[in-house]
Amino acid sequence: MSLLPLVSIVIPVYNGAPFLADAIQSVLTQKHRPLEVIVVDDGSEDSSATIADQFGPPVRCIRKPNGGVSSARNVGIEMAQGEILGFLDADDLFTPDKLTQQLPRLLADSAREIVIGRSQYHHLSSHPGQEARFEERGEDQLMLSLVAGLFRRSVFDRVGKFDESLRFAEDWDWFLRARELGVGFLLHREIVFHQRLHTANATRQQDLNQQGMLQVFRRSIERRRNRDGKAVSLPPLSSYMEPEAPKTGITP
């Protein structure tokens, strides 16, 4: 019997058939076991659910009426059996070592509830006569990202699930709530997922995303003001950063 914890990866999908198989495969490539993959088909009108079903165990596909990504993630959390949770969008990819990079860091400290690594952006390149492919784009980034993270299941009991009334910036809203409650974060420098940019990305709807971010920041300020009488500042992200390993060797 394995002494390692079951890790559940939740993949919400809505009309993601062109990308979904690659996303699922990037999870199955992880060396960690036991592992389960929960694909939540959010009312897709394409073959997304069929693609997920073709994988078989440890992949499960749950079908639901369209309700948005927060609703799909919440269903995935409810159905997950693991004590460790991760998230992947249907058009993105885990690096092959994501879980081996993050799980030891998460388990090393019982007060640590979330571990987050770096994200690498790629863009869809299409040229006449050539197959479309994703190419590396720019610098990698370190930010609060669901897909770049690994989470103890218990943190969702403490913070709550995703706000289904939000169609944009719902991840920022959740992270703000977690930071307000003093959840234990660790940020590290290794790249753990590739975000694939294309014309259908929700993140391309910049105006709506910016409006959503303003809304969730206002909500956060109001919560802090109501709790403490004034909007107390949150700890800077740098306070969550993993210390760099000491350099070895002699400097000339």
DRENGU-29995 format. One record per residue (C-alpha): residue in three letters; residue number from 1; x, y, z. Coordinates in Angstrom, 3 decimals. Example, Ala and Ser with C-alpha at 12.3 -4.5 7.8 and 13.67 -1.06 7.14 Angstrom:
DRENGU-29995
{r ALA	k 1	xx 12.300	yy -4.500	zz 7.800}
{r SER	k 2	xx 13.670	yy -1.060	zz 7.140}
end
This chain:
DRENGU-29995
{r MET	k 1	xx 0.000	yy 0.000	zz 0.000}
{r SER	k 2	xx 1.381	yy 3.389	zz -1.050}
{r LEU	k 3	xx 2.372	yy 5.781	zz 1.724}
{r LEU	k 4	xx 2.335	yy 8.674	zz -0.733}
{r PRO	k 5	xx -0.798	yy 10.859	zz -0.835}
{r LEU	k 6	xx -3.304	yy 10.633	zz -3.665}
{r VAL	k 7	xx -3.027	yy 13.719	zz -5.866}
{r SER	k 8	xx -6.172	yy 14.825	zz -7.695}
{r ILE	k 9	xx -5.831	yy 17.090	zz -10.734}
{r VAL	k 10	xx -8.976	yy 18.955	zz -11.817}
{r ILE	k 11	xx -9.268	yy 19.989	zz -15.479}
{r PRO	k 12	xx -12.286	yy 22.148	zz -16.363}
{r VAL	k 13	xx -13.056	yy 22.176	zz -20.075}
{r TYR	k 14	xx -15.485	yy 23.993	zz -22.334}
{r ASN	k 15	xx -15.097	yy 23.294	zz -26.048}
{r GLY	k 16	xx -11.430	yy 22.455	zz -25.572}
{r ALA	k 17	xx -11.201	yy 19.446	zz -27.885}
{r PRO	k 18	xx -8.164	yy 20.674	zz -29.902}
{r PHE	k 19	xx -6.009	yy 20.875	zz -26.751}
{r LEU	k 20	xx -7.502	yy 18.572	zz -24.118}
{r ALA	k 21	xx -5.697	yy 15.330	zz -24.935}
{r ASP	k 22	xx -2.288	yy 17.020	zz -24.636}
{r ALA	k 23	xx -3.297	yy 18.544	zz -21.303}
{r ILE	k 24	xx -4.424	yy 15.194	zz -19.881}
{r GLN	k 25	xx -1.306	yy 13.468	zz -21.154}
{r SER	k 26	xx 0.899	yy 16.056	zz -19.446}
{r VAL	k 27	xx -0.679	yy 14.981	zz -16.140}
{r LEU	k 28	xx -0.373	yy 11.258	zz -16.823}
{r THR	k 29	xx 3.322	yy 11.777	zz -17.627}
{r GLN	k 30	xx 3.954	yy 12.772	zz -13.997}
{r LYS	k 31	xx 5.956	yy 10.154	zz -12.104}
{r HIS	k 32	xx 3.934	yy 10.500	zz -8.916}
{r ARG	k 33	xx 1.422	yy 7.807	zz -8.068}
{r PRO	k 34	xx -1.312	yy 7.486	zz -6.818}
{r LEU	k 35	xx -2.870	yy 10.030	zz -9.146}
{r GLU	k 36	xx -6.340	yy 10.820	zz -10.439}
{r VAL	k 37	xx -7.439	yy 13.212	zz -13.178}
{r ILE	k 38	xx -10.921	yy 14.697	zz -13.011}
{r VAL	k 39	xx -12.063	yy 16.326	zz -16.237}
{r VAL	k 40	xx -15.172	yy 18.454	zz -15.698}
{r ASP	k 41	xx -16.923	yy 19.026	zz -19.014}
{r ASP	k 42	xx -18.788	yy 22.308	zz -18.559}
{r GLY	k 43	xx -21.496	yy 21.806	zz -21.189}
{r SER	k 44	xx -19.137	yy 21.551	zz -24.155}
{r GLU	k 45	xx -20.629	yy 21.422	zz -27.651}
{r ASP	k 46	xx -17.610	yy 19.636	zz -29.120}
{r SER	k 47	xx -15.973	yy 16.256	zz -28.489}
{r SER	k 48	xx -14.198	yy 17.231	zz -25.239}
{r ALA	k 49	xx -16.050	yy 14.694	zz -23.082}
{r THR	k 50	xx -15.490	yy 11.897	zz -25.608}
{r ILE	k 51	xx -11.761	yy 12.638	zz -25.689}
{r ALA	k 52	xx -11.556	yy 12.495	zz -21.899}
{r ASP	k 53	xx -13.561	yy 9.257	zz -21.723}
{r GLN	k 54	xx -11.161	yy 7.549	zz -24.140}
{r PHE	k 55	xx -8.316	yy 7.725	zz -21.614}
{r GLY	k 56	xx -9.982	yy 5.551	zz -18.985}
{r PRO	k 57	xx -8.655	yy 5.279	zz -15.399}
{r PRO	k 58	xx -7.140	yy 7.194	zz -13.687}
{r VAL	k 59	xx -9.014	yy 9.784	zz -15.789}
{r ARG	k 60	xx -12.674	yy 10.430	zz -14.951}
{r CYS	k 61	xx -14.954	yy 12.724	zz -16.929}
{r ILE	k 62	xx -17.864	yy 14.480	zz -15.231}
{r ARG	k 63	xx -20.466	yy 16.175	zz -17.420}
{r LYS	k 64	xx -22.436	yy 19.180	zz -16.216}
{r PRO	k 65	xx -24.493	yy 22.027	zz -17.720}
{r ASN	k 66	xx -22.485	yy 25.104	zz -18.579}
{r GLY	k 67	xx -21.927	yy 27.237	zz -15.492}
{r GLY	k 68	xx -18.484	yy 28.734	zz -15.945}
{r VAL	k 69	xx -14.995	yy 27.770	zz -14.887}
{r SER	k 70	xx -15.560	yy 28.421	zz -11.166}
{r SER	k 71	xx -18.553	yy 26.096	zz -11.169}
{r ALA	k 72	xx -16.546	yy 23.422	zz -13.011}
{r ARG	k 73	xx -13.600	yy 23.674	zz -10.609}
{r ASN	k 74	xx -15.932	yy 23.488	zz -7.611}
{r VAL	k 75	xx -17.503	yy 20.291	zz -8.949}
{r GLY	k 76	xx -14.011	yy 18.879	zz -9.452}
{r ILE	k 77	xx -13.051	yy 19.701	zz -5.858}
{r GLU	k 78	xx -16.200	yy 17.994	zz -4.589}
{r MET	k 79	xx -15.534	yy 14.864	zz -6.646}
{r ALA	k 80	xx -11.798	yy 14.661	zz -5.920}
{r GLN	k 81	xx -10.694	yy 11.900	zz -3.567}
{r GLY	k 82	xx -7.143	yy 13.111	zz -2.969}
{r GLU	k 83	xx -5.841	yy 15.091	zz -0.009}
{r ILE	k 84	xx -3.642	yy 17.060	zz -2.435}
{r LEU	k 85	xx -5.243	yy 19.029	zz -5.285}
{r GLY	k 86	xx -3.967	yy 20.637	zz -8.451}
{r PHE	k 87	xx -5.610	yy 22.402	zz -11.361}
{r LEU	k 88	xx -4.898	yy 22.471	zz -15.083}
{r ASP	k 89	xx -6.691	yy 24.412	zz -17.796}
{r ALA	k 90	xx -7.620	yy 22.337	zz -20.832}
{r ASP	k 91	xx -5.294	yy 24.241	zz -23.170}
{r ASP	k 92	xx -2.205	yy 24.282	zz -20.917}
{r LEU	k 93	xx 0.468	yy 21.729	zz -19.988}
{r PHE	k 94	xx 2.258	yy 20.620	zz -16.843}
{r THR	k 95	xx 6.008	yy 20.239	zz -17.064}
{r PRO	k 96	xx 6.984	yy 16.549	zz -16.667}
{r ASP	k 97	xx 8.406	yy 17.187	zz -13.185}
{r LYS	k 98	xx 5.680	yy 19.443	zz -11.760}
{r LEU	k 99	xx 4.567	yy 17.065	zz -9.014}
{r THR	k 100	xx 8.056	yy 15.864	zz -8.119}
{r GLN	k 101	xx 9.099	yy 19.525	zz -7.798}
{r GLN	k 102	xx 6.145	yy 20.618	zz -5.714}
{r LEU	k 103	xx 4.852	yy 17.734	zz -3.614}
{r PRO	k 104	xx 7.994	yy 17.376	zz -1.436}
{r ARG	k 105	xx 7.952	yy 21.132	zz -0.833}
{r LEU	k 106	xx 4.294	yy 21.020	zz 0.188}
{r LEU	k 107	xx 4.705	yy 18.044	zz 2.521}
{r ALA	k 108	xx 7.914	yy 19.331	zz 4.112}
{r ASP	k 109	xx 6.015	yy 21.728	zz 6.401}
{r SER	k 110	xx 2.569	yy 21.046	zz 7.844}
{r ALA	k 111	xx 1.888	yy 24.806	zz 7.976}
{r ARG	k 112	xx 2.474	yy 25.048	zz 4.225}
{r GLU	k 113	xx -0.860	yy 24.878	zz 2.400}
{r ILE	k 114	xx -0.007	yy 26.077	zz -1.115}
{r VAL	k 115	xx 3.142	yy 25.774	zz -3.233}
{r ILE	k 116	xx 3.426	yy 27.790	zz -6.461}
{r GLY	k 117	xx 6.105	yy 27.691	zz -9.164}
{r ARG	k 118	xx 6.858	yy 29.628	zz -12.323}
{r SER	k 119	xx 4.816	yy 29.791	zz -15.538}
{r GLN	k 120	xx 6.202	yy 29.733	zz -19.086}
{r TYR	k 121	xx 4.156	yy 31.344	zz -21.853}
{r HIS	k 122	xx 3.893	yy 29.925	zz -25.363}
{r HIS	k 123	xx 1.967	yy 31.254	zz -28.350}
{r LEU	k 124	xx 0.306	yy 29.484	zz -31.250}
{r SER	k 125	xx 2.370	yy 29.944	zz -34.381}
{r SER	k 126	xx 0.794	yy 29.234	zz -37.759}
{r HIS	k 127	xx 2.543	yy 29.707	zz -41.112}
{r PRO	k 128	xx 1.297	yy 28.861	zz -44.616}
{r GLY	k 129	xx 2.069	yy 25.246	zz -45.491}
{r GLN	k 130	xx 3.169	yy 24.398	zz -41.936}
{r GLU	k 131	xx 1.411	yy 22.682	zz -39.072}
{r ALA	k 132	xx 0.361	yy 25.090	zz -36.323}
{r ARG	k 133	xx 2.501	yy 24.749	zz -33.220}
{r PHE	k 134	xx 3.159	yy 26.487	zz -29.936}
{r GLU	k 135	xx 6.432	yy 28.344	zz -29.567}
{r GLU	k 136	xx 8.132	yy 29.738	zz -26.478}
{r ARG	k 137	xx 7.290	yy 33.351	zz -25.842}
{r GLY	k 138	xx 9.230	yy 35.747	zz -23.678}
{r GLU	k 139	xx 10.326	yy 35.328	zz -20.107}
{r ASP	k 140	xx 8.833	yy 32.946	zz -17.595}
{r GLN	k 141	xx 6.848	yy 34.521	zz -14.766}
{r LEU	k 142	xx 6.216	yy 33.914	zz -11.096}
{r MET	k 143	xx 2.719	yy 34.887	zz -9.993}
{r LEU	k 144	xx -0.215	yy 33.503	zz -8.036}
{r SER	k 145	xx -1.603	yy 30.991	zz -10.518}
{r LEU	k 146	xx -3.903	yy 28.038	zz -9.906}
{r VAL	k 147	xx -2.216	yy 25.914	zz -12.559}
{r ALA	k 148	xx 1.260	yy 26.690	zz -11.206}
{r GLY	k 149	xx 0.163	yy 25.620	zz -7.727}
{r LEU	k 150	xx -0.348	yy 22.530	zz -5.608}
{r PHE	k 151	xx -2.833	yy 22.706	zz -2.722}
{r ARG	k 152	xx -3.742	yy 20.835	zz 0.420}
{r ARG	k 153	xx -7.402	yy 19.920	zz 0.178}
{r SER	k 154	xx -7.966	yy 21.369	zz 3.648}
{r VAL	k 155	xx -7.221	yy 24.892	zz 2.402}
{r PHE	k 156	xx -10.536	yy 24.887	zz 0.519}
{r ASP	k 157	xx -12.353	yy 24.116	zz 3.759}
{r ARG	k 158	xx -10.678	yy 27.173	zz 5.256}
{r VAL	k 159	xx -10.907	yy 29.631	zz 2.345}
{r GLY	k 160	xx -14.002	yy 28.252	zz 0.616}
{r LYS	k 161	xx -14.454	yy 27.351	zz -3.020}
{r PHE	k 162	xx -14.389	yy 29.599	zz -6.090}
{r ASP	k 163	xx -16.985	yy 32.357	zz -6.401}
{r GLU	k 164	xx -19.353	yy 31.177	zz -9.144}
{r SER	k 165	xx -20.755	yy 34.690	zz -9.622}
{r LEU	k 166	xx -17.405	yy 35.745	zz -11.135}
{r ARG	k 167	xx -16.668	yy 34.961	zz -14.781}
{r PHE	k 168	xx -13.306	yy 36.752	zz -14.733}
{r ALA	k 169	xx -10.559	yy 37.091	zz -12.094}
{r GLU	k 170	xx -12.120	yy 34.316	zz -10.006}
{r ASP	k 171	xx -8.640	yy 32.925	zz -9.308}
{r TRP	k 172	xx -7.398	yy 36.319	zz -8.059}
{r ASP	k 173	xx -10.451	yy 36.531	zz -5.821}
{r TRP	k 174	xx -9.650	yy 33.154	zz -4.266}
{r PHE	k 175	xx -5.986	yy 33.981	zz -3.727}
{r LEU	k 176	xx -6.880	yy 37.307	zz -2.116}
{r ARG	k 177	xx -9.218	yy 35.541	zz 0.287}
{r ALA	k 178	xx -6.470	yy 33.031	zz 1.093}
{r ARG	k 179	xx -3.914	yy 35.769	zz 1.764}
{r GLU	k 180	xx -6.374	yy 37.657	zz 3.975}
{r LEU	k 181	xx -6.686	yy 34.516	zz 6.129}
{r GLY	k 182	xx -2.924	yy 34.069	zz 6.465}
{r VAL	k 183	xx -2.759	yy 30.833	zz 4.477}
{r GLY	k 184	xx 0.751	yy 29.361	zz 4.289}
{r PHE	k 185	xx 2.247	yy 29.946	zz 0.822}
{r LEU	k 186	xx 5.585	yy 28.967	zz -0.674}
{r LEU	k 187	xx 6.724	yy 30.379	zz -4.035}
{r HIS	k 188	xx 9.610	yy 28.675	zz -5.826}
{r ARG	k 189	xx 11.569	yy 29.468	zz -8.970}
{r GLU	k 190	xx 11.259	yy 26.299	zz -11.074}
{r ILE	k 191	xx 8.918	yy 26.317	zz -14.093}
{r VAL	k 192	xx 5.999	yy 23.938	zz -13.552}
{r PHE	k 193	xx 3.552	yy 24.686	zz -16.349}
{r HIS	k 194	xx 3.323	yy 26.014	zz -19.890}
{r GLN	k 195	xx 0.481	yy 28.424	zz -20.628}
{r ARG	k 196	xx -0.460	yy 28.168	zz -24.285}
{r LEU	k 197	xx -1.798	yy 31.432	zz -25.704}
{r HIS	k 198	xx -4.257	yy 31.424	zz -28.612}
{r THR	k 199	xx -7.196	yy 33.458	zz -29.862}
{r ALA	k 200	xx -9.775	yy 31.540	zz -27.782}
{r ASN	k 201	xx -8.016	yy 32.077	zz -24.411}
{r ALA	k 202	xx -10.241	yy 33.671	zz -21.833}
{r THR	k 203	xx -7.176	yy 35.643	zz -20.703}
{r ARG	k 204	xx -7.147	yy 37.414	zz -24.085}
{r GLN	k 205	xx -10.312	yy 39.315	zz -23.084}
{r GLN	k 206	xx -8.176	yy 41.921	zz -21.406}
{r ASP	k 207	xx -10.824	yy 44.591	zz -20.759}
{r LEU	k 208	xx -13.142	yy 42.159	zz -18.965}
{r ASN	k 209	xx -10.234	yy 40.688	zz -17.039}
{r GLN	k 210	xx -9.130	yy 44.126	zz -15.864}
{r GLN	k 211	xx -12.667	yy 44.983	zz -14.799}
{r GLY	k 212	xx -12.875	yy 41.682	zz -12.933}
{r MET	k 213	xx -9.578	yy 42.337	zz -11.158}
{r LEU	k 214	xx -10.726	yy 45.784	zz -10.043}
{r GLN	k 215	xx -13.908	yy 44.220	zz -8.694}
{r VAL	k 216	xx -12.121	yy 41.543	zz -6.661}
{r PHE	k 217	xx -9.557	yy 44.028	zz -5.276}
{r ARG	k 218	xx -12.389	yy 46.273	zz -4.131}
{r ARG	k 219	xx -14.038	yy 43.278	zz -2.461}
{r SER	k 220	xx -10.792	yy 42.424	zz -0.700}
{r ILE	k 221	xx -10.385	yy 45.976	zz 0.600}
{r GLU	k 222	xx -13.948	yy 45.980	zz 1.887}
{r ARG	k 223	xx -13.499	yy 42.634	zz 3.655}
{r ARG	k 224	xx -10.342	yy 43.834	zz 5.371}
{r ARG	k 225	xx -11.925	yy 47.139	zz 6.315}
{r ASN	k 226	xx -14.987	yy 45.412	zz 7.780}
{r ARG	k 227	xx -12.798	yy 42.966	zz 9.706}
{r ASP	k 228	xx -10.192	yy 45.374	zz 11.109}
{r GLY	k 229	xx -11.748	yy 48.811	zz 10.768}
{r LYS	k 230	xx -9.202	yy 49.716	zz 8.088}
{r ALA	k 231	xx -7.878	yy 48.029	zz 4.960}
{r VAL	k 232	xx -4.767	yy 46.370	zz 6.401}
{r SER	k 233	xx -2.119	yy 45.676	zz 3.754}
{r LEU	k 234	xx -1.509	yy 42.080	zz 2.723}
{r PRO	k 235	xx 1.999	yy 40.567	zz 3.012}
{r PRO	k 236	xx 4.087	yy 41.158	zz -0.134}
{r LEU	k 237	xx 4.533	yy 38.169	zz -2.431}
{r SER	k 238	xx 8.280	yy 38.337	zz -1.759}
{r SER	k 239	xx 7.581	yy 37.200	zz 1.807}
{r TYR	k 240	xx 6.405	yy 33.835	zz 0.449}
{r MET	k 241	xx 9.503	yy 33.235	zz -1.675}
{r GLU	k 242	xx 11.644	yy 30.163	zz -1.108}
{r PRO	k 243	xx 15.199	yy 31.192	zz -0.163}
{r GLU	k 244	xx 17.758	yy 30.629	zz -2.869}
{r ALA	k 245	xx 20.149	yy 27.763	zz -2.322}
{r PRO	k 246	xx 23.578	yy 28.992	zz -1.164}
{r LYS	k 247	xx 26.132	yy 29.253	zz -3.920}
{r THR	k 248	xx 29.081	yy 26.892	zz -3.783}
{r GLY	k 249	xx 32.604	yy 27.194	zz -5.072}
{r ILE	k 250	xx 35.215	yy 29.898	zz -4.825}
{r THR	k 251	xx 34.545	yy 33.276	zz -6.373}
{r PRO	k 252	xx 37.612	yy 34.531	zz -8.178}
end
